[in-house]
């Protein structure tokens, strides 16, 4: 009989085919050898298609043999039945196996059974991924099938399996919240759940029930100390996954149970346990903002006098690998409620600890706008008697006032409580007033100026100008110096707000220039002799340029057009001298490249009068680069000729463009020289050709403007 016909019968449930086969002498061998491309036998296929009647008939013919055979994925029929969630089929398969176990094997059946090589029940067999039918039933949410499989023997072998992710049936059942199934599996003793490849069932206990949690701890107390790959124990995962847990799960920890010996000390050690990053569970609660967990962990640790074996510090004082305590971590992640909770216990000790980046609790509270925490710290410092220098610290020698611009609500309290901070400078020489001016924080500027004035930050008003904060600028003009005093300050510093101002629109400039003191400064020059207009051109401030061009006659008086953007030529450059110099250079380059194109490297063939090296690749590069350089030089000459007869603005643009083209000509000439030397010399002295190419290749990089200026400043001190 055709194999294809038998397989189709199994899929459709056609029992008539089985009746025909039953009369054959080789019926058992035929049914056992009939498989599809995936090595699925007729029972596999019938189970996939829920053909219960066909399965019953087939099992009467070959009960045990087909139950044990596996497909290419290592799965037998119990795996597939569990995946389908068909309890009646699973029961029928198990009953058939039990009946067959009591009946002596025929010769054909014994031969096939030996070939399979398995004497254990098929419901405990594992596939290629280590998964048994119970795993599949639990993952597929087939609770009835799972409970039936748990009623089969041997239970310890069913529960002992572990998939490739480390999940045991117990772990999966607890994760699903199946209390009955979990308690059934916990009846088995000595399952190695504490082995490295097993995931800790205790870590998912909050998904299930307190009864399962207590049973786990009682039967397997070592699970409380079991680490995962990140060296985290169950409590780390409880706190981190709080959103998916039962709301009262953490309270299970604090309840004494006579069945759990020495649980109080065990819990303290668990609370102090650190993962790979040095974070204990209290760090995790601070990071995720789990206030209830923080309160419970602190309370549970504080109940007794003993701090736990091997721990020198309580968990709220422990630092991770970055030096952060739970309080610092809460402030870093802006978890203000957790921070306030932590400050209720030993606040003096917590406030003295700064991170490895020198961030103190008060600094982080101000920086991350934790106003309530910052005020509580400041209010209670005297009560705690804390005056450690760590309170002042921040990165780069900053103090909390340097970052108070982020937290205006605390600015006034800080300046009144710590007036000495207003005068300190960070590593870059900036005072808190400089930072406040740059941020344009008016409240902080007023507080700082009332506290210490501006003697330690004479250039703070420049920061306000660069940030475009007009109100802050007016604050400096009117309050700090006075209207007349600010003009005197300009005379001393030879600098004005207009040299630095950078506003966002024309309207803001109109309002700014409406101030009489500012209007008088628009023609003033700084120490370098530059007017505000020159500085506006340098930083390409189109709104200020438009004001000068449209609403002021200064551009016309100075002979400037703010609409012109040049890269190399400044507006006040002597164009005649520059044009004459560039024309000489361009003409010289045109002459050199023209001569090189006629007198080609390697010369000509005497008889045929063509280039001797014309087929060389390097020669072709030489020819193209030489032609490019000559054309660029000639184009520069044409631009300079045209520039002589045009108006100043267009002449300026043409000369600026000529500088760019002339640079291309220089590079082309350099490339032509390199390839010309290479094509002539390389076949005799290759090293010399390489040296020439290397030296010439350095020229464009060294000649780059920024690099050249740095080299001048480094090797010629007077160039600074």
MIKETI-169571 format. One record per residue (C-alpha): residue number from 1; x negated, z, y. Coordinates in steps of 0.2 Angstrom, whole numbers, plus 5000, padded with zeros to 4 digits. Example, Ala and Ser with C-alpha at 12.3 -4.5 7.8 and 13.67 -1.06 7.14 Angstrom:
n  xx  zz  yy
1  4938  5039  4978
2  4932  5036  4995
END
This chain:
n  xx  zz  yy
1  5000  5000  5000
2  4994  4996  5018
3  4986  5010  5027
4  4994  5004  5043
5  5011  5005  5035
6  5008  5023  5030
7  5002  5028  5047
8  5018  5020  5056
9  5029  5030  5044
10  5021  5046  5049
11  5023  5042  5067
12  5042  5038  5065
13  5045  5051  5051
14  5050  5038  5038
15  5051  5048  5022
16  5055  5033  5011
17  5036  5028  5011
18  5032  5045  5004
19  5044  5043  4990
20  5036  5026  4985
21  5019  5034  4985
22  5024  5049  4975
23  5025  5037  4959
24  5007  5032  4961
25  4994  5040  4950
26  4982  5041  4965
27  4995  5048  4977
28  4984  5063  4983
29  4969  5052  4986
30  4979  5039  4995
31  4987  5051  5007
32  4971  5061  5010
33  4961  5045  5014
34  4974  5037  5025
35  4967  5041  5043
36  4968  5032  5060
37  4953  5028  5071
38  4952  5046  5077
39  4951  5052  5059
40  4969  5059  5061
41  4978  5060  5044
42  4997  5058  5041
43  5000  5076  5045
44  4991  5075  5061
45  5001  5060  5066
46  5018  5068  5061
47  5014  5084  5070
48  5010  5075  5086
49  5027  5066  5085
50  5036  5082  5079
51  5042  5074  5063
52  5046  5091  5054
53  5055  5083  5039
54  5041  5071  5035
55  5029  5085  5036
56  5039  5095  5024
57  5039  5081  5012
58  5021  5077  5013
59  5016  5095  5011
60  5025  5096  4994
61  5014  5082  4988
62  4997  5088  4995
63  5000  5105  5003
64  4983  5113  5006
65  4971  5098  5007
66  4979  5089  5022
67  4981  5106  5032
68  4962  5108  5032
69  4956  5091  5036
70  4949  5089  5054
71  4950  5074  5065
72  4935  5067  5076
73  4937  5082  5088
74  4936  5095  5075
75  4954  5099  5075
76  4966  5102  5061
77  4985  5101  5060
78  4987  5119  5067
79  4977  5114  5083
80  4989  5100  5086
81  5005  5110  5081
82  4999  5124  5093
83  4996  5112  5107
84  5014  5105  5105
85  5021  5123  5105
86  5032  5119  5090
87  5034  5136  5081
88  5044  5130  5067
89  5031  5117  5062
90  5017  5130  5063
91  5028  5142  5052
92  5030  5128  5039
93  5012  5123  5039
94  5007  5142  5036
95  5020  5144  5023
96  5014  5129  5014
97  4996  5135  5014
98  5001  5152  5007
99  5011  5144  4993
100  4997  5132  4989
101  4985  5146  4988
102  4995  5154  4974
103  4996  5138  4964
104  4981  5132  4953
105  4973  5116  4960
106  4974  5099  4950
107  4959  5089  4947
108  4962  5078  4962
109  4966  5092  4974
110  4950  5102  4969
111  4940  5086  4971
112  4946  5084  4989
113  4945  5103  4993
114  4927  5103  4988
115  4924  5088  4999
116  4932  5097  5014
117  4921  5112  5011
118  4932  5126  5018
119  4940  5140  5009
120  4946  5150  5025
121  4963  5148  5032
122  4965  5133  5044
123  4973  5143  5058
124  4956  5152  5061
125  4946  5136  5061
126  4937  5130  5077
127  4936  5113  5085
128  4920  5105  5092
129  4922  5116  5108
130  4924  5132  5099
131  4943  5133  5101
132  4955  5139  5088
133  4974  5136  5087
134  4977  5153  5096
135  4966  5148  5111
136  4977  5132  5112
137  4993  5141  5111
138  4989  5153  5124
139  4982  5140  5136
140  4998  5130  5134
141  5009  5145  5138
142  5017  5144  5120
143  5019  5163  5118
144  5030  5162  5103
145  5017  5152  5093
146  5003  5163  5099
147  5012  5179  5093
148  5016  5170  5076
149  4998  5166  5074
150  4993  5184  5078
151  5004  5189  5063
152  4994  5180  5051
153  4978  5187  5042
154  4964  5189  5045
155  4968  5194  5063
156  4949  5199  5066
157  4944  5181  5063
158  4957  5174  5074
159  4953  5185  5089
160  4934  5183  5087
161  4933  5165  5093
162  4926  5161  5110
163  4927  5144  5118
164  4913  5135  5128
165  4918  5144  5144
166  4917  5161  5136
167  4935  5164  5135
168  4941  5174  5120
169  4960  5174  5115
170  4961  5192  5122
171  4954  5186  5138
172  4966  5172  5140
173  4981  5182  5135
174  4977  5196  5148
175  4974  5182  5161
176  4992  5176  5157
177  4999  5193  5158
178  5004  5194  5140
179  5004  5212  5137
180  5011  5212  5119
181  4999  5199  5113
182  4984  5208  5121
183  4989  5225  5113
184  4991  5216  5096
185  4973  5209  5098
186  4966  5226  5104
187  4972  5233  5087
188  4956  5225  5080
189  4940  5235  5080
190  4923  5229  5084
191  4926  5213  5092
192  4910  5209  5101
193  4918  5206  5118
194  4902  5213  5127
195  4891  5199  5120
196  4883  5188  5134
197  4894  5173  5130
198  4910  5182  5131
199  4919  5183  5147
200  4924  5201  5151
201  4943  5204  5148
202  4942  5219  5160
203  4940  5207  5174
204  4957  5200  5172
205  4966  5216  5168
206  4975  5216  5185
207  4985  5201  5179
208  4992  5211  5165
209  4996  5229  5164
210  4989  5247  5166
211  4992  5250  5148
212  4981  5236  5143
213  4968  5241  5155
214  4967  5259  5149
215  4967  5252  5131
216  4952  5241  5135
217  4942  5255  5142
218  4946  5266  5128
219  4942  5254  5114
220  4927  5245  5123
221  4920  5257  5136
222  4904  5246  5138
223  4915  5232  5146
224  4915  5243  5162
225  4896  5239  5164
226  4896  5221  5157
227  4889  5208  5169
228  4893  5190  5172
229  4881  5176  5177
230  4881  5182  5195
231  4877  5200  5189
232  4895  5205  5194
233  4905  5218  5184
234  4924  5218  5183
235  4926  5228  5199
236  4918  5214  5210
237  4930  5201  5202
238  4945  5213  5205
239  4941  5215  5223
240  4937  5196  5226
241  4953  5190  5217
242  4965  5202  5225
243  4978  5189  5231
244  4982  5185  5213
245  4983  5202  5206
246  4997  5215  5204
247  4998  5225  5220
248  4995  5242  5213
249  4981  5237  5201
250  4967  5246  5210
251  4976  5262  5209
252  4973  5262  5191
253  4955  5266  5194
254  4958  5282  5203
255  4970  5290  5190
256  4962  5302  5179
257  4965  5299  5160
258  4960  5312  5147
259  4958  5297  5135
260  4944  5290  5146
261  4930  5303  5145
262  4919  5305  5160
263  4928  5291  5169
264  4925  5299  5186
265  4906  5296  5185
266  4908  5279  5176
267  4918  5274  5191
268  4905  5279  5204
269  4892  5269  5195
270  4903  5254  5194
271  4907  5256  5213
272  4888  5256  5217
273  4884  5241  5205
274  4876  5226  5214
275  4877  5208  5210
276  4863  5195  5212
277  4865  5195  5231
278  4864  5214  5232
279  4883  5216  5236
280  4892  5230  5228
281  4912  5230  5227
282  4913  5238  5244
283  4903  5223  5251
284  4916  5211  5243
285  4931  5221  5250
286  4923  5220  5267
287  4920  5201  5266
288  4938  5197  5260
289  4946  5210  5272
290  4954  5220  5258
291  4958  5237  5267
292  4966  5245  5253
293  4952  5242  5241
294  4939  5249  5254
295  4950  5265  5256
296  4952  5267  5237
297  4933  5264  5233
298  4927  5275  5247
299  4940  5289  5242
300  4936  5287  5223
301  4917  5289  5227
302  4919  5304  5238
303  4930  5314  5227
304  4916  5322  5217
305  4899  5329  5223
306  4889  5318  5211
307  4884  5301  5217
308  4881  5293  5200
309  4866  5291  5190
310  4851  5281  5197
311  4860  5279  5214
312  4851  5286  5230
313  4864  5281  5242
314  4883  5280  5243
315  4890  5262  5242
316  4894  5262  5261
317  4876  5264  5265
318  4869  5252  5252
319  4861  5236  5259
320  4862  5219  5251
321  4847  5206  5250
322  4850  5202  5268
323  4850  5220  5274
324  4869  5221  5277
325  4879  5236  5273
326  4898  5234  5270
327  4901  5239  5288
328  4889  5225  5294
329  4897  5213  5282
330  4915  5217  5288
331  4909  5214  5306
332  4901  5198  5302
333  4917  5191  5295
334  4928  5199  5308
335  4937  5210  5297
336  4941  5223  5310
337  4953  5234  5299
338  4940  5236  5285
339  4927  5241  5298
340  4938  5254  5306
341  4941  5261  5288
342  4923  5262  5284
343  4919  5271  5301
344  4929  5286  5295
345  4916  5291  5283
346  4898  5295  5288
347  4899  5285  5304
348  4882  5291  5311
349  4872  5285  5296
350  4881  5268  5295
351  4878  5265  5314
352  4859  5268  5312
353  4857  5254  5299
354  4853  5236  5306
355  4852  5220  5295
356  4836  5211  5291
357  4839  5200  5306
358  4840  5215  5317
359  4859  5215  5320
360  4866  5232  5323
361  4884  5237  5320
362  4888  5238  5339
363  4879  5221  5342
364  4890  5212  5328
365  4906  5221  5334
366  4903  5214  5352
367  4897  5197  5346
368  4912  5194  5334
369  4925  5201  5346
370  4929  5217  5336
371  4935  5226  5352
372  4943  5241  5343
373  4927  5244  5333
374  4916  5242  5348
375  4926  5254  5358
376  4927  5267  5344
377  4908  5266  5342
378  4904  5268  5360
379  4917  5282  5362
380  4911  5292  5348
381  4892  5290  5350
382  4890  5306  5358
383  4901  5315  5345
384  4890  5307  5331
385  4874  5311  5341
386  4868  5294  5338
387  4854  5287  5349
388  4844  5277  5338
389  4836  5261  5344
390  4845  5251  5331
391  4861  5252  5342
392  4852  5241  5354
393  4846  5227  5343
394  4850  5210  5340
395  4841  5194  5336
396  4827  5189  5348
397  4827  5206  5357
398  4845  5205  5363
399  4856  5219  5366
400  4875  5220  5365
401  4877  5215  5383
402  4868  5198  5380
403  4883  5193  5369
404  4897  5202  5378
405  4903  5186  5385
406  4912  5183  5369
407  4921  5200  5372
408  4927  5202  5390
409  4937  5217  5385
410  4922  5227  5381
411  4911  5222  5396
412  4916  5235  5408
413  4914  5249  5395
414  4897  5243  5390
415  4890  5242  5407
416  4896  5260  5411
417  4890  5267  5395
418  4873  5258  5394
419  4868  5253  5411
420  4850  5251  5406
421  4854  5237  5395
422  4859  5226  5410
423  4840  5225  5415
424  4833  5221  5398
425  4827  5204  5393
426  4828  5194  5377
427  4813  5185  5369
428  4816  5170  5381
429  4816  5181  5397
430  4835  5180  5399
431  4845  5195  5405
432  4863  5199  5401
433  4867  5192  5418
434  4859  5175  5414
435  4869  5174  5398
436  4885  5179  5407
437  4882  5166  5421
438  4879  5152  5408
439  4896  5157  5400
440  4905  5159  5416
441  4912  5175  5411
442  4918  5182  5428
443  4922  5200  5422
444  4905  5202  5414
445  4896  5195  5430
446  4905  5207  5441
447  4901  5222  5430
448  4883  5217  5428
449  4881  5214  5447
450  4889  5230  5451
451  4878  5239  5439
452  4861  5232  5442
453  4862  5218  5455
454  4852  5202  5452
455  4834  5208  5455
456  4830  5205  5436
457  4839  5188  5435
458  4835  5179  5452
459  4839  5162  5444
460  4855  5167  5435
461  4865  5157  5448
462  4857  5141  5441
463  4864  5145  5423
464  4881  5145  5431
465  4878  5129  5440
466  4872  5120  5424
467  4887  5127  5415
468  4899  5120  5428
469  4907  5137  5432
470  4911  5135  5450
471  4920  5152  5451
472  4904  5160  5445
473  4894  5151  5458
474  4905  5157  5472
475  4903  5175  5465
476  4885  5174  5467
477  4886  5166  5484
478  4899  5178  5491
479  4896  5195  5482
480  4878  5195  5478
481  4870  5186  5493
482  4883  5184  5506
483  4886  5167  5514
484  4871  5168  5525
485  4861  5177  5513
486  4863  5163  5500
487  4856  5150  5513
488  4841  5161  5516
489  4839  5162  5497
490  4838  5143  5496
491  4824  5143  5509
492  4814  5155  5498
493  4817  5146  5482
494  4818  5129  5488
495  4833  5126  5476
496  4851  5124  5478
497  4867  5124  5467
498  4869  5105  5470
499  4852  5102  5461
500  4859  5109  5445
501  4878  5108  5446
502  4887  5098  5432
503  4906  5098  5434
504  4918  5089  5423
505  4928  5079  5435
506  4929  5072  5453
507  4942  5085  5458
508  4931  5099  5454
509  4917  5091  5465
510  4929  5089  5479
511  4934  5107  5478
512  4916  5112  5477
513  4910  5102  5492
514  4925  5109  5502
515  4914  5125  5503
516  4905  5125  5520
517  4889  5132  5513
518  4888  5119  5499
519  4892  5105  5511
520  4876  5110  5521
521  4865  5109  5506
522  4869  5091  5500
523  4854  5083  5509
524  4841  5097  5505
525  4826  5094  5495
526  4819  5105  5481
527  4800  5110  5479
528  4797  5092  5471
529  4805  5084  5486
530  4820  5078  5476
531  4838  5079  5484
532  4853  5083  5474
533  4856  5064  5473
534  4840  5061  5464
535  4844  5075  5451
536  4861  5068  5449
537  4853  5051  5445
538  4841  5059  5433
539  4855  5068  5423
540  4867  5053  5425
541  4881  5064  5432
542  4893  5050  5436
543  4905  5061  5446
544  4893  5068  5458
545  4885  5050  5460
546  4902  5043  5464
547  4905  5057  5477
548  4889  5053  5486
549  4892  5034  5485
550  4910  5034  5489
551  4913  5049  5500
552  4896  5051  5508
553  4884  5039  5517
554  4868  5047  5509
555  4866  5033  5496
556  4866  5020  5510
557  4854  5031  5521
558  4842  5033  5506
559  4844  5015  5500
560  4850  5020  5483
561  4864  5013  5472
562  4870  5026  5460
563  4879  5013  5450
564  4862  5006  5444
565  4855  5013  5428
566  4837  5009  5425
567  4825  5015  5411
568  4808  5013  5419
569  4809  5009  5437
570  4814  5023  5449
571  4825  5018  5464
572  4811  5022  5477
573  4797  5013  5468
574  4787  5000  5478
575  4794  4985  5469
576  4782  4973  5477
577  4766  4981  5470
578  4775  4983  5453
579  4780  4965  5453
580  4762  4959  5457
581  4754  4970  5444
582  4766  4965  5430
583  4764  4946  5434
584  4745  4947  5432
585  4748  4956  5415
586  4761  4944  5409
587  4750  4929  5414
588  4735  4936  5405
589  4745  4939  5389
590  4753  4921  5390
591  4735  4914  5392
592  4728  4924  5377
593  4743  4920  5365
594  4743  4902  5370
595  4724  4900  5366
596  4726  4909  5350
597  4740  4897  5345
598  4729  4882  5348
599  4713  4890  5340
600  4721  4896  5324
601  4712  4908  5312
602  4702  4898  5299
603  4701  4882  5309
604  4707  4865  5304
605  4704  4854  5289
606  4691  4841  5296
607  4699  4826  5289
608  4717  4830  5289
609  4717  4840  5305
610  4729  4854  5299
611  4727  4873  5298
612  4716  4877  5283
613  4725  4893  5280
614  4743  4887  5284
615  4750  4891  5267
616  4745  4910  5268
617  4759  4922  5271
618  4748  4932  5284
619  4745  4916  5293
620  4763  4913  5295
621  4766  4931  5302
622  4752  4928  5314
623  4760  4911  5320
624  4777  4919  5323
625  4771  4935  5331
626  4759  4925  5343
627  4773  4913  5348
628  4785  4928  5351
629  4772  4937  5362
630  4769  4921  5372
631  4788  4918  5374
632  4790  4936  5380
633  4776  4934  5393
634  4783  4918  5400
635  4800  4926  5401
636  4793  4941  5411
637  4785  4928  5423
638  4802  4919  5426
639  4811  4936  5429
640  4798  4941  5442
641  4799  4925  5450
642  4818  4926  5451
643  4817  4944  5457
644  4807  4939  5473
645  4823  4930  5480
646  4836  4942  5475
647  4844  4957  5484
648  4835  4974  5481
649  4848  4980  5468
650  4847  4965  5457
651  4828  4964  5459
652  4827  4982  5453
653  4836  4978  5437
654  4826  4962  5434
655  4810  4971  5436
656  4816  4985  5425
657  4821  4973  5411
658  4804  4964  5413
659  4795  4981  5408
660  4805  4981  5392
661  4801  4962  5388
662  4783  4965  5392
663  4782  4979  5379
664  4788  4967  5366
665  4775  4955  5371
666  4761  4968  5369
667  4768  4973  5352
668  4768  4954  5347
669  4751  4951  5353
670  4745  4967  5343
671  4753  4960  5327
672  4746  4943  5330
673  4728  4950  5331
674  4731  4961  5315
675  4737  4947  5305
676  4724  4935  5312
677  4710  4946  5307
678  4717  4950  5290
679  4720  4931  5285
680  4702  4927  5289
681  4692  4943  5283
682  4702  4950  5269
683  4696  4939  5255
684  4678  4944  5259
685  4679  4962  5266
686  4696  4969  5262
687  4691  4987  5268
688  4687  4980  5285
689  4704  4972  5287
690  4713  4987  5281
691  4703  4998  5294
692  4708  4985  5308
693  4726  4986  5303
694  4726  5005  5302
695  4718  5006  5320
696  4730  4994  5328
697  4745  5002  5319
698  4741  5018  5328
699  4742  5010  5345
700  4761  5008  5347
701  4764  5026  5341
702  4751  5034  5353
703  4757  5023  5367
704  4775  5030  5365
705  4779  5039  5382
706  4783  5056  5375
707  4768  5057  5363
708  4756  5050  5376
709  4761  5063  5389
710  4759  5077  5376
711  4742  5071  5371
712  4737  5070  5389
713  4743  5088  5392
714  4733  5094  5376
715  4716  5085  5379
716  4716  5084  5398
717  4722  5101  5405
718  4723  5094  5423
719  4737  5082  5417
720  4748  5097  5417
END
